[in-house]
Amino acid sequence: MTVHEAASVGFSSQAEAYRRGRPEYPAAMDDWLVDRLGLRGGRTVVDLGAGTGKFTRRLLATGAQVTAVEPVAAMRAQFALTAPDTLVIDGSAEAIPLPDASADALVCAQSFHWFANAAALAEIHRVLKPNGVLGLVWNVRDERVDWVAAASRLIQPFEGSVPRYHKGDWQRLFPAPGFGPLDQSVFPHGHKGSVEQVLIDRILSVSFIAALSDDRRSLIAAALRHLAATHPDLAGHDEIVFPYRTEAFCCRRLP
């Protein structure tokens, strides 16, 4: 199956902004990977839709053997900068270039909504060992915070039909044949840095914004800078903290 146009175009053109602007993951995820996914030395894990490799570093820290799969060439190029000693291979969720029953765990961080379909789940089931674990992770902008909601309103008119985590379409696949029930964990998280990094780069790296023309992206960037200069919680600050909730799900492949 081909990669969605918004992902292919947007992530190809703005892969570097994605690497700069996307947040890392909270330290609590380390325990989740060990306790829920069973990752440790001697285990194998696939990072599916690995992007620029931000989550890959969390997986590597468990001591497990990591194989990353990413279909967008520009993202693989950024991945080589983030995790230079880790194998990243070209492949899609519907055609994972790995043997049957070869992984103890498979993780999709910021990616599952792009390929939430029965064919992808069947392929994930094929690659996982019996009793292997599927992990789904998203850093979700905390729109309970006023200025975060304002930033989201600036880009919402461009969203269209692009697959998104918050739309919830991906959840319709569950409960899924061959998998146990989904277990959910939620962790608060904040991304600290300059306005350009954690707000401007972050929003411009959103797939459907990254796919826009240079002129339209420039207008959005200007609106975001105006928000940062005028909102009472942001104005005058050299650094800001962009608040997130990290939402993590896991389910076990049935024997």
N, C-alpha and C positions, 0 to 999 in steps of 0.2 A: 504493500500500500504506500502511496506517495505521502510525503510530509505535508501537513496543512500549509497552504500558501502563506498565511500570516506568520507561521513559525519559520518557514523556509526563507522568506524575504526579510522579515523583521530581524530574526536572529543572525542571518548572514550579514546584514548591513550594520547591525549595532552590537556585535558580539563583544567588542572591547568595552563598550558602555555597560553591557550586562555584567562582565567580570568586575568592573570597577564599582558599579552601583548596587548590585544585589547583596543582601545581607548574608552574613555567615549564619550559623545555627547555634542555639543555646547549648551551654555545657550539659544541661540535663539530657540532651539527646544521646550523650555518650552512654549513660546508664540504660537508656531505652534500647539502644542497639545491642547491648550485652544481655539485658534481662528479657526483652521481648523477641529479639531476632536471634539471640544465641550466638552472636559474633564473637570470635576469639581466634587465637592462633590455631591453625589447622583447618579452619572453616573457609568456605569459598562463598563470595557474594558478587552478584552482578549489579552494577549501577546503570540502570536502563534509562536512556534519555539524560545522560550525564552532564550535558551542557558544557560549561566552562570548568567543571570539576570542583565546585565549592563543597558539595556534599561528599565527594569522593574522599576528601581529606579526613572527614569524620570516620568514614568506613576504614580507611587505612590505619587510623589510630587504634582500632580494636585489635589489630594484629592479623585480621583475616586477609586472605588473598583476594584482591579486587580486580575484576575485569569490567571496564567501562564500555558502554555501547552508546554511540551518538551519531545520528544521521546527517547532521548539518556540518559541512566541512569547516566553516568559519568558527564554529564552536569547538570543534576538535583542535583547531589551531590554538585557541585560547586555553583549552584544556592542557595542552602541552606545556604552557607556561605555569599553570596552577599546580599540576601534578605530573612533573616531567618523567618520573620513573614508573608511571603506571600505564598499563596497556589500555589504549582506547581504540576501539574498532568501529568501522562503519557498519551500521545495521539499524533496522527498525523494530518496533515492538511486535509487528506481525511476522517478522523474519529475523529472529535473533540468531546470529551465526555461532551458536554454541551447541554442544552435544546434548542429547536427552539426559535428564536427571543428573546434571553436572554441577548444580549450585545448591548450597545449603540455604541461601537466602537471595532474594532479588528485591532491590529497592528502586523506587521511582520518586525522586525528589524534585518537586516543581514541574512534573512532566506528565503524570498519568492522565490528566484531563485531556491531553492532546490525542491520546490513543485509547480512550476508554471504550473498547468494543469487544465483542465476543472473540474475534480472531486473535486479538492481542492477549486476552486472558488465557485462551487455549495454548498459545505459544509460551506464555509465562509458566503455565502448568507443566508443559513439556520439559522446560529447562530446569525447573525445581526438582529436587529429590523428594521422594515421599516424606511427608512431615516437614518439608522445607517451608520457609516463611516468606510471604510477600509483605513488604513494607511500603507504605504510601505517605509521603511527607510534603507539607506545604508551609511556607512562611506566608502568613496572611496579614495584609495591612490592617491595623487595628483602627477601624473607622469609627469607633466610639470616641476617638480623639478628634476634636473639631477640625483642626487644620489638615489632618489626614483625610477626613471625609471631603473637605474642600478640594484637595488635590485629586481625589478620585472623581469628583464631579466634573473637573476640567476635562478628563479624558473619556468619561462614560459615553458621550455622543458618538465616539469613534469605534465603540466596541463591536457593534453589529452582532453577527452570529458566531463570532470567534469562540471556541471552547474555553471555558473559564472554570476554575475551581468553585467559585462562589455560586455559579448557576446550579450546581448540584447534579448535572446530567450524569456524571461519572458514577454516582451512587446507585443509579438504576440497575447497574450490573450485579449488585449484591442484594441478597446472598447469591453467590456464583457457584455453578456446578464444579465439583472437584475441590472446593475450598470451604473451610470452616467460617464461622462468623467473624465479622470485623470487630476489632477492639480499638478504641480511640483513646488517645492521650493528648493533652493540650498543655503547652509550655509558654509562659510569657517571655518576650524577647525584645531587645532594643538594638538598633543599628546606629552607632555613634560615629559622627564624622562631619565633614563640611557640608554646607547646603548643596554645593555642586555634586558631591559624591552621593550622599544618602537620599537626596530629594530629586535633583535634576536628572542625574544619571539613572537613578532608580526608575523614575517614571518614563523617561525616554526609552528605557530598555523593555518596557511592556510591549509584547509582540505586535499588537495592532497599531501602537504608536510608532514603533521602530520601522514599520512598513510604510509609513506616510512619506510624503515628499519632504525635502529639506525645508521648504518654506513653512509648511504646516508644523513640523517639529520645532522650528525656531519660534513660531508663535506660542506654542505650548510651553517651551522653555521660558519665554519672556513672562508668561502668565504665572508660572511657578516661582520665578524670581520675584515677581511683584507680591505674590502670596508670602514668600519668606521675608520680604522687606517690610510688610505692613501688618502681618498677623502678630498680635501681642505676645504670643508664646514663642515666636521665632525672631522677631525684629531685633537686630543688634547683637545676635549671638554668632560667634565665630564657629561654634560647633553646635549641632543639634542631635537629638536622639529620635530616630524614626521608630515608633512602636509597632510591634508585630505580635501575633500569636502564632506559634508553631504548632500546627495540627498534624498529628501522626496517627496512622492507622496500620494495623497489621492483621493478617489472617494466615492460617496454616493450610498448606496443600494437603489434602486428605490422601491417605495411602492408596 
